[in-house]
């Protein structure tokens, strides 16, 4: 992922969502104590989601907009 990426962090218990375009490829990787999801999009953008210790960290090569529900 590019060094100039966007990052958001929220609690897993928070009632938030974010939208992404349809992913071309999705890979879910289990790392001890964490779940990592990597998504690749047709336009070359990437998104990486990490769930660990009750928090969700989302890194993307495009702006991420959280919607509080």
Phi and psi restraints in degrees (range 20) as a CNS / XPLOR table:
assign (resid 1 and name C) (resid 2 and name N)
       (resid 2 and name CA) (resid 2 and name C) 1.0 -58.3 20.0 2
assign (resid 2 and name N) (resid 2 and name CA)
       (resid 2 and name C) (resid 3 and name N) 1.0 149.3 20.0 2
assign (resid 2 and name C) (resid 3 and name N)
       (resid 3 and name CA) (resid 3 and name C) 1.0 -65.7 20.0 2
assign (resid 3 and name N) (resid 3 and name CA)
       (resid 3 and name C) (resid 4 and name N) 1.0 -24.5 20.0 2
assign (resid 3 and name C) (resid 4 and name N)
       (resid 4 and name CA) (resid 4 and name C) 1.0 -93.3 20.0 2
assign (resid 4 and name N) (resid 4 and name CA)
       (resid 4 and name C) (resid 5 and name N) 1.0 81.1 20.0 2
assign (resid 4 and name C) (resid 5 and name N)
       (resid 5 and name CA) (resid 5 and name C) 1.0 -117.9 20.0 2
assign (resid 5 and name N) (resid 5 and name CA)
       (resid 5 and name C) (resid 6 and name N) 1.0 162.8 20.0 2
assign (resid 5 and name C) (resid 6 and name N)
       (resid 6 and name CA) (resid 6 and name C) 1.0 -96.4 20.0 2
assign (resid 6 and name N) (resid 6 and name CA)
       (resid 6 and name C) (resid 7 and name N) 1.0 145.6 20.0 2
assign (resid 6 and name C) (resid 7 and name N)
       (resid 7 and name CA) (resid 7 and name C) 1.0 -138.7 20.0 2
assign (resid 7 and name N) (resid 7 and name CA)
       (resid 7 and name C) (resid 8 and name N) 1.0 135.4 20.0 2
assign (resid 7 and name C) (resid 8 and name N)
       (resid 8 and name CA) (resid 8 and name C) 1.0 -131.7 20.0 2
assign (resid 8 and name N) (resid 8 and name CA)
       (resid 8 and name C) (resid 9 and name N) 1.0 151.6 20.0 2
assign (resid 8 and name C) (resid 9 and name N)
       (resid 9 and name CA) (resid 9 and name C) 1.0 -135.9 20.0 2
assign (resid 9 and name N) (resid 9 and name CA)
       (resid 9 and name C) (resid 10 and name N) 1.0 135.9 20.0 2
assign (resid 9 and name C) (resid 10 and name N)
       (resid 10 and name CA) (resid 10 and name C) 1.0 -148.4 20.0 2
assign (resid 10 and name N) (resid 10 and name CA)
       (resid 10 and name C) (resid 11 and name N) 1.0 161.2 20.0 2
assign (resid 10 and name C) (resid 11 and name N)
       (resid 11 and name CA) (resid 11 and name C) 1.0 -72.9 20.0 2
assign (resid 11 and name N) (resid 11 and name CA)
       (resid 11 and name C) (resid 12 and name N) 1.0 143.8 20.0 2
assign (resid 11 and name C) (resid 12 and name N)
       (resid 12 and name CA) (resid 12 and name C) 1.0 -61.4 20.0 2
assign (resid 12 and name N) (resid 12 and name CA)
       (resid 12 and name C) (resid 13 and name N) 1.0 -28.4 20.0 2
assign (resid 12 and name C) (resid 13 and name N)
       (resid 13 and name CA) (resid 13 and name C) 1.0 -80.9 20.0 2
assign (resid 13 and name N) (resid 13 and name CA)
       (resid 13 and name C) (resid 14 and name N) 1.0 -13.0 20.0 2
assign (resid 13 and name C) (resid 14 and name N)
       (resid 14 and name CA) (resid 14 and name C) 1.0 -66.0 20.0 2
assign (resid 14 and name N) (resid 14 and name CA)
       (resid 14 and name C) (resid 15 and name N) 1.0 146.3 20.0 2
assign (resid 14 and name C) (resid 15 and name N)
       (resid 15 and name CA) (resid 15 and name C) 1.0 -95.2 20.0 2
assign (resid 15 and name N) (resid 15 and name CA)
       (resid 15 and name C) (resid 16 and name N) 1.0 75.7 20.0 2
assign (resid 15 and name C) (resid 16 and name N)
       (resid 16 and name CA) (resid 16 and name C) 1.0 -127.4 20.0 2
assign (resid 16 and name N) (resid 16 and name CA)
       (resid 16 and name C) (resid 17 and name N) 1.0 160.9 20.0 2
assign (resid 16 and name C) (resid 17 and name N)
       (resid 17 and name CA) (resid 17 and name C) 1.0 -144.9 20.0 2
assign (resid 17 and name N) (resid 17 and name CA)
       (resid 17 and name C) (resid 18 and name N) 1.0 165.2 20.0 2
assign (resid 17 and name C) (resid 18 and name N)
       (resid 18 and name CA) (resid 18 and name C) 1.0 -144.9 20.0 2
assign (resid 18 and name N) (resid 18 and name CA)
       (resid 18 and name C) (resid 19 and name N) 1.0 150.1 20.0 2
assign (resid 18 and name C) (resid 19 and name N)
       (resid 19 and name CA) (resid 19 and name C) 1.0 -104.2 20.0 2
assign (resid 19 and name N) (resid 19 and name CA)
       (resid 19 and name C) (resid 20 and name N) 1.0 145.2 20.0 2
assign (resid 19 and name C) (resid 20 and name N)
       (resid 20 and name CA) (resid 20 and name C) 1.0 -135.9 20.0 2
assign (resid 20 and name N) (resid 20 and name CA)
       (resid 20 and name C) (resid 21 and name N) 1.0 157.4 20.0 2
assign (resid 20 and name C) (resid 21 and name N)
       (resid 21 and name CA) (resid 21 and name C) 1.0 -68.3 20.0 2
assign (resid 21 and name N) (resid 21 and name CA)
       (resid 21 and name C) (resid 22 and name N) 1.0 169.2 20.0 2
assign (resid 21 and name C) (resid 22 and name N)
       (resid 22 and name CA) (resid 22 and name C) 1.0 -63.6 20.0 2
assign (resid 22 and name N) (resid 22 and name CA)
       (resid 22 and name C) (resid 23 and name N) 1.0 129.8 20.0 2
assign (resid 22 and name C) (resid 23 and name N)
       (resid 23 and name CA) (resid 23 and name C) 1.0 -83.2 20.0 2
assign (resid 23 and name N) (resid 23 and name CA)
       (resid 23 and name C) (resid 24 and name N) 1.0 138.9 20.0 2
assign (resid 23 and name C) (resid 24 and name N)
       (resid 24 and name CA) (resid 24 and name C) 1.0 -74.9 20.0 2
assign (resid 24 and name N) (resid 24 and name CA)
       (resid 24 and name C) (resid 25 and name N) 1.0 -40.4 20.0 2
assign (resid 24 and name C) (resid 25 and name N)
       (resid 25 and name CA) (resid 25 and name C) 1.0 -140.4 20.0 2
assign (resid 25 and name N) (resid 25 and name CA)
       (resid 25 and name C) (resid 26 and name N) 1.0 143.1 20.0 2
assign (resid 25 and name C) (resid 26 and name N)
       (resid 26 and name CA) (resid 26 and name C) 1.0 -137.0 20.0 2
assign (resid 26 and name N) (resid 26 and name CA)
       (resid 26 and name C) (resid 27 and name N) 1.0 133.4 20.0 2
assign (resid 26 and name C) (resid 27 and name N)
       (resid 27 and name CA) (resid 27 and name C) 1.0 -130.9 20.0 2
assign (resid 27 and name N) (resid 27 and name CA)
       (resid 27 and name C) (resid 28 and name N) 1.0 125.8 20.0 2
assign (resid 27 and name C) (resid 28 and name N)
       (resid 28 and name CA) (resid 28 and name C) 1.0 -106.8 20.0 2
assign (resid 28 and name N) (resid 28 and name CA)
       (resid 28 and name C) (resid 29 and name N) 1.0 124.4 20.0 2
assign (resid 28 and name C) (resid 29 and name N)
       (resid 29 and name CA) (resid 29 and name C) 1.0 -118.0 20.0 2
assign (resid 29 and name N) (resid 29 and name CA)
       (resid 29 and name C) (resid 30 and name N) 1.0 126.3 20.0 2
assign (resid 29 and name C) (resid 30 and name N)
       (resid 30 and name CA) (resid 30 and name C) 1.0 -94.5 20.0 2
assign (resid 30 and name N) (resid 30 and name CA)
       (resid 30 and name C) (resid 31 and name N) 1.0 122.6 20.0 2
assign (resid 30 and name C) (resid 31 and name N)
       (resid 31 and name CA) (resid 31 and name C) 1.0 -116.5 20.0 2
assign (resid 31 and name N) (resid 31 and name CA)
       (resid 31 and name C) (resid 32 and name N) 1.0 143.7 20.0 2
assign (resid 31 and name C) (resid 32 and name N)
       (resid 32 and name CA) (resid 32 and name C) 1.0 -45.6 20.0 2
assign (resid 32 and name N) (resid 32 and name CA)
       (resid 32 and name C) (resid 33 and name N) 1.0 116.2 20.0 2
assign (resid 32 and name C) (resid 33 and name N)
       (resid 33 and name CA) (resid 33 and name C) 1.0 82.0 20.0 2
assign (resid 33 and name N) (resid 33 and name CA)
       (resid 33 and name C) (resid 34 and name N) 1.0 1.7 20.0 2
assign (resid 33 and name C) (resid 34 and name N)
       (resid 34 and name CA) (resid 34 and name C) 1.0 -144.3 20.0 2
assign (resid 34 and name N) (resid 34 and name CA)
       (resid 34 and name C) (resid 35 and name N) 1.0 156.4 20.0 2
assign (resid 34 and name C) (resid 35 and name N)
       (resid 35 and name CA) (resid 35 and name C) 1.0 -121.3 20.0 2
assign (resid 35 and name N) (resid 35 and name CA)
       (resid 35 and name C) (resid 36 and name N) 1.0 124.5 20.0 2
assign (resid 35 and name C) (resid 36 and name N)
       (resid 36 and name CA) (resid 36 and name C) 1.0 -116.2 20.0 2
assign (resid 36 and name N) (resid 36 and name CA)
       (resid 36 and name C) (resid 37 and name N) 1.0 128.7 20.0 2
assign (resid 36 and name C) (resid 37 and name N)
       (resid 37 and name CA) (resid 37 and name C) 1.0 -119.8 20.0 2
assign (resid 37 and name N) (resid 37 and name CA)
       (resid 37 and name C) (resid 38 and name N) 1.0 126.5 20.0 2
assign (resid 37 and name C) (resid 38 and name N)
       (resid 38 and name CA) (resid 38 and name C) 1.0 -113.7 20.0 2
assign (resid 38 and name N) (resid 38 and name CA)
       (resid 38 and name C) (resid 39 and name N) 1.0 129.2 20.0 2
assign (resid 38 and name C) (resid 39 and name N)
       (resid 39 and name CA) (resid 39 and name C) 1.0 -121.9 20.0 2
assign (resid 39 and name N) (resid 39 and name CA)
       (resid 39 and name C) (resid 40 and name N) 1.0 135.8 20.0 2
assign (resid 39 and name C) (resid 40 and name N)
       (resid 40 and name CA) (resid 40 and name C) 1.0 -114.7 20.0 2
assign (resid 40 and name N) (resid 40 and name CA)
       (resid 40 and name C) (resid 41 and name N) 1.0 136.5 20.0 2
assign (resid 40 and name C) (resid 41 and name N)
       (resid 41 and name CA) (resid 41 and name C) 1.0 -111.6 20.0 2
assign (resid 41 and name N) (resid 41 and name CA)
       (resid 41 and name C) (resid 42 and name N) 1.0 156.4 20.0 2
assign (resid 41 and name C) (resid 42 and name N)
       (resid 42 and name CA) (resid 42 and name C) 1.0 -57.6 20.0 2
assign (resid 42 and name N) (resid 42 and name CA)
       (resid 42 and name C) (resid 43 and name N) 1.0 -31.1 20.0 2
assign (resid 42 and name C) (resid 43 and name N)
       (resid 43 and name CA) (resid 43 and name C) 1.0 -84.4 20.0 2
assign (resid 43 and name N) (resid 43 and name CA)
       (resid 43 and name C) (resid 44 and name N) 1.0 6.0 20.0 2
assign (resid 43 and name C) (resid 44 and name N)
       (resid 44 and name CA) (resid 44 and name C) 1.0 94.0 20.0 2
assign (resid 44 and name N) (resid 44 and name CA)
       (resid 44 and name C) (resid 45 and name N) 1.0 -6.3 20.0 2
assign (resid 44 and name C) (resid 45 and name N)
       (resid 45 and name CA) (resid 45 and name C) 1.0 -72.6 20.0 2
assign (resid 45 and name N) (resid 45 and name CA)
       (resid 45 and name C) (resid 46 and name N) 1.0 156.2 20.0 2
assign (resid 45 and name C) (resid 46 and name N)
       (resid 46 and name CA) (resid 46 and name C) 1.0 -131.3 20.0 2
assign (resid 46 and name N) (resid 46 and name CA)
       (resid 46 and name C) (resid 47 and name N) 1.0 152.0 20.0 2
assign (resid 46 and name C) (resid 47 and name N)
       (resid 47 and name CA) (resid 47 and name C) 1.0 -138.5 20.0 2
assign (resid 47 and name N) (resid 47 and name CA)
       (resid 47 and name C) (resid 48 and name N) 1.0 136.3 20.0 2
assign (resid 47 and name C) (resid 48 and name N)
       (resid 48 and name CA) (resid 48 and name C) 1.0 -126.6 20.0 2
assign (resid 48 and name N) (resid 48 and name CA)
       (resid 48 and name C) (resid 49 and name N) 1.0 123.9 20.0 2
assign (resid 48 and name C) (resid 49 and name N)
       (resid 49 and name CA) (resid 49 and name C) 1.0 -116.4 20.0 2
assign (resid 49 and name N) (resid 49 and name CA)
       (resid 49 and name C) (resid 50 and name N) 1.0 129.4 20.0 2
assign (resid 49 and name C) (resid 50 and name N)
       (resid 50 and name CA) (resid 50 and name C) 1.0 -124.2 20.0 2
assign (resid 50 and name N) (resid 50 and name CA)
       (resid 50 and name C) (resid 51 and name N) 1.0 121.8 20.0 2
assign (resid 50 and name C) (resid 51 and name N)
       (resid 51 and name CA) (resid 51 and name C) 1.0 -108.4 20.0 2
assign (resid 51 and name N) (resid 51 and name CA)
       (resid 51 and name C) (resid 52 and name N) 1.0 120.7 20.0 2
assign (resid 51 and name C) (resid 52 and name N)
       (resid 52 and name CA) (resid 52 and name C) 1.0 -158.5 20.0 2
assign (resid 52 and name N) (resid 52 and name CA)
       (resid 52 and name C) (resid 53 and name N) 1.0 132.9 20.0 2
assign (resid 52 and name C) (resid 53 and name N)
       (resid 53 and name CA) (resid 53 and name C) 1.0 52.7 20.0 2
assign (resid 53 and name N) (resid 53 and name CA)
       (resid 53 and name C) (resid 54 and name N) 1.0 39.6 20.0 2
assign (resid 53 and name C) (resid 54 and name N)
       (resid 54 and name CA) (resid 54 and name C) 1.0 80.7 20.0 2
assign (resid 54 and name N) (resid 54 and name CA)
       (resid 54 and name C) (resid 55 and name N) 1.0 4.7 20.0 2
assign (resid 54 and name C) (resid 55 and name N)
       (resid 55 and name CA) (resid 55 and name C) 1.0 -118.2 20.0 2
assign (resid 55 and name N) (resid 55 and name CA)
       (resid 55 and name C) (resid 56 and name N) 1.0 153.8 20.0 2
assign (resid 55 and name C) (resid 56 and name N)
       (resid 56 and name CA) (resid 56 and name C) 1.0 -118.5 20.0 2
assign (resid 56 and name N) (resid 56 and name CA)
       (resid 56 and name C) (resid 57 and name N) 1.0 123.5 20.0 2
assign (resid 56 and name C) (resid 57 and name N)
       (resid 57 and name CA) (resid 57 and name C) 1.0 -110.9 20.0 2
assign (resid 57 and name N) (resid 57 and name CA)
       (resid 57 and name C) (resid 58 and name N) 1.0 127.3 20.0 2
assign (resid 57 and name C) (resid 58 and name N)
       (resid 58 and name CA) (resid 58 and name C) 1.0 -120.1 20.0 2
assign (resid 58 and name N) (resid 58 and name CA)
       (resid 58 and name C) (resid 59 and name N) 1.0 126.4 20.0 2
assign (resid 58 and name C) (resid 59 and name N)
       (resid 59 and name CA) (resid 59 and name C) 1.0 -118.5 20.0 2
assign (resid 59 and name N) (resid 59 and name CA)
       (resid 59 and name C) (resid 60 and name N) 1.0 135.3 20.0 2
assign (resid 59 and name C) (resid 60 and name N)
       (resid 60 and name CA) (resid 60 and name C) 1.0 -147.2 20.0 2
assign (resid 60 and name N) (resid 60 and name CA)
       (resid 60 and name C) (resid 61 and name N) 1.0 157.2 20.0 2
assign (resid 60 and name C) (resid 61 and name N)
       (resid 61 and name CA) (resid 61 and name C) 1.0 -88.5 20.0 2
assign (resid 61 and name N) (resid 61 and name CA)
       (resid 61 and name C) (resid 62 and name N) 1.0 11.2 20.0 2
assign (resid 61 and name C) (resid 62 and name N)
       (resid 62 and name CA) (resid 62 and name C) 1.0 -140.8 20.0 2
assign (resid 62 and name N) (resid 62 and name CA)
       (resid 62 and name C) (resid 63 and name N) 1.0 159.2 20.0 2
assign (resid 62 and name C) (resid 63 and name N)
       (resid 63 and name CA) (resid 63 and name C) 1.0 -61.5 20.0 2
assign (resid 63 and name N) (resid 63 and name CA)
       (resid 63 and name C) (resid 64 and name N) 1.0 140.0 20.0 2
assign (resid 63 and name C) (resid 64 and name N)
       (resid 64 and name CA) (resid 64 and name C) 1.0 -110.3 20.0 2
assign (resid 64 and name N) (resid 64 and name CA)
       (resid 64 and name C) (resid 65 and name N) 1.0 129.0 20.0 2
assign (resid 64 and name C) (resid 65 and name N)
       (resid 65 and name CA) (resid 65 and name C) 1.0 -114.0 20.0 2
assign (resid 65 and name N) (resid 65 and name CA)
       (resid 65 and name C) (resid 66 and name N) 1.0 117.3 20.0 2
assign (resid 65 and name C) (resid 66 and name N)
       (resid 66 and name CA) (resid 66 and name C) 1.0 -85.4 20.0 2
assign (resid 66 and name N) (resid 66 and name CA)
       (resid 66 and name C) (resid 67 and name N) 1.0 139.7 20.0 2
assign (resid 66 and name C) (resid 67 and name N)
       (resid 67 and name CA) (resid 67 and name C) 1.0 -113.6 20.0 2
assign (resid 67 and name N) (resid 67 and name CA)
       (resid 67 and name C) (resid 68 and name N) 1.0 116.9 20.0 2
assign (resid 67 and name C) (resid 68 and name N)
       (resid 68 and name CA) (resid 68 and name C) 1.0 -85.0 20.0 2
assign (resid 68 and name N) (resid 68 and name CA)
       (resid 68 and name C) (resid 69 and name N) 1.0 126.8 20.0 2
